Amino acid sequence: MIFLAHGIGGVRDLPVPESFFFTTAAIVLVVSFVLLGLLWKRPLLEANAAGRKLPQFVSAFFLSRPLRIVLQVISVGLLVLTLATALFGTTIELLNFAPTFVYVIFWLGVPLLSIVFGNVWRALSPWRAIADGSVWVLEWTGREARPLLDWTGRWGRYPAAVALFSFVALELANPRPAYPRTLAIATALYSYWALAGMAIYGREAWTRNGEGFAVGFELLSRIAPFAVRDGRIVVRWPFTGLGGDEPVRGTLVFVAVLLGSTSFDGFSRTSTWQNLIGNIRADLADSPQRTVDLATTLTNVSGLALFVFGVASTYLVAVLAARALTGAGRSLVPDFVLPLVPIAAAYLVAHYFSLFLIQGQFIITLASDPFGRGWDLFGTVDFAPNLAIVSPDTVWYVQVGSLVVGHVAGLAIAHDRAVTVFEDRRAALRSQYPMLALMVLYTVGGLWLLSRG
């Protein structure tokens, strides 16, 4: 499937030079850093993470068992429909329900829902729904539902990082990631990964550490102004859920996959990378198509891995520099890994929100003819999507705004943690010099990637 471009279109026709955006974004970060140092003198985020409880009837409705069951039935139905259309529907990607649903509605829509409304994936996950239903059946028949093994925490979030990397490798490295039959195999394999993990280690343990989408959406949901505490929905200031440290092993690698994959997606659309892939294809012009596809896939996977490594390594350099500047006697990685989450969210919004708005409209047509057989189940097959719903200039401004806001939020979260960890205010400020440099690097790099797309 050839999706509409993730990029911004007419960047070079903007009324001001690109360098203006790069410079302005860097200045905003520096000014924010100075203001944080002057005004933010005590921890605020973690102390306000609990939020304020909403009225009981709100929680009673949105957390009710009937609503949860309805959502879970729908989610399982959509999983079955996705598998069925991928297996038995047309092989023309644009006419098959599965590719648009997986890569646009699910992969782009659920993160946006998580950022705005909180951890909705807990209720929307079809694999969690199947596991819940299996547990209910076992208990209804008088048997005890218990995992085969106890989760020791030894592997941390590395299993989730592997799962997420596998998905983004399919999306970004495979020559035809949206080919329905390929997508069917991938969906079946991931379903096995999710369900087998829950059966072996339990629903909660695997959801928190092994199910890649669940881990990613939960981290992004900490940005949201809504959360669930003690069975009640609470409202809080955005980003307060990212206060404190994150001691779970593998979190840095997982966030690096989330951030690095989006960065590589942007870079893979530049002329530099496209020329590299074109040269590989030209060199293998006399080889079988499978050989050509394998070579380009391995090249793309290598590029993706390098970007993930680049995110993790630059972060580690910044943290090591912060430790050296402050004389800290322990690793600061758990303290400053969560500031990367709003940056990952900013990259997701910047790269994909226009794709979601434009390509997402096609699901209305595909819902009436999911198998591509000429049906019109809901009378929407003739729906005409508005391909000009946003202008290129508007997209660019939104992209710049999201990147700047995400990186300023990352600075604020890191600063809040610094004044918690270091009693000496000067030491707290020194620890943030490397983080400022890292944020400037990520911001300018992200803007450059967007402008080259």
Secondary structure, DSSP 4 states (H G I P E B T S, - for coil): --PPPSS-S-GGGSSS-HHHHHHHHHHHHHHHHHHHHHH--S--TGGGTT-EEPPHHHHHHHT-HHHHHHHHHHHHHHHHHHHHHHHHS-S-GGG-HHHHIIIIIITTHHHHHHHHHS-THHHH-HHHHHHHHHHHHHHHTT-----SS---STTTTHHHHHHHHHHHHHHHHSSSTT-HHHHHHHHHHHHHHHHHHHHHH-HHHHHHHT-HHHHHHHHHHTTSSEEEETTEEEE--TTGGG-S----TTHHHHHHHHHHHHHHHHHTTSHHHHHHHHHHHHHTTTS-HHHHHHHHHHHHHHHHHHHHHHHHHHHHHHHHHHHHHHT-SS--HHHHSTTHHHHHHHHHHHHHHHHHHHHTTHHHHHHHSTTSSS--TTS-TT----TTSS-HHHHHHHHHHHHHHHHHHHHHHHHHHHHHH-SSHHHHHHHHHHHHHHHHHHHHHHHHHHHH-
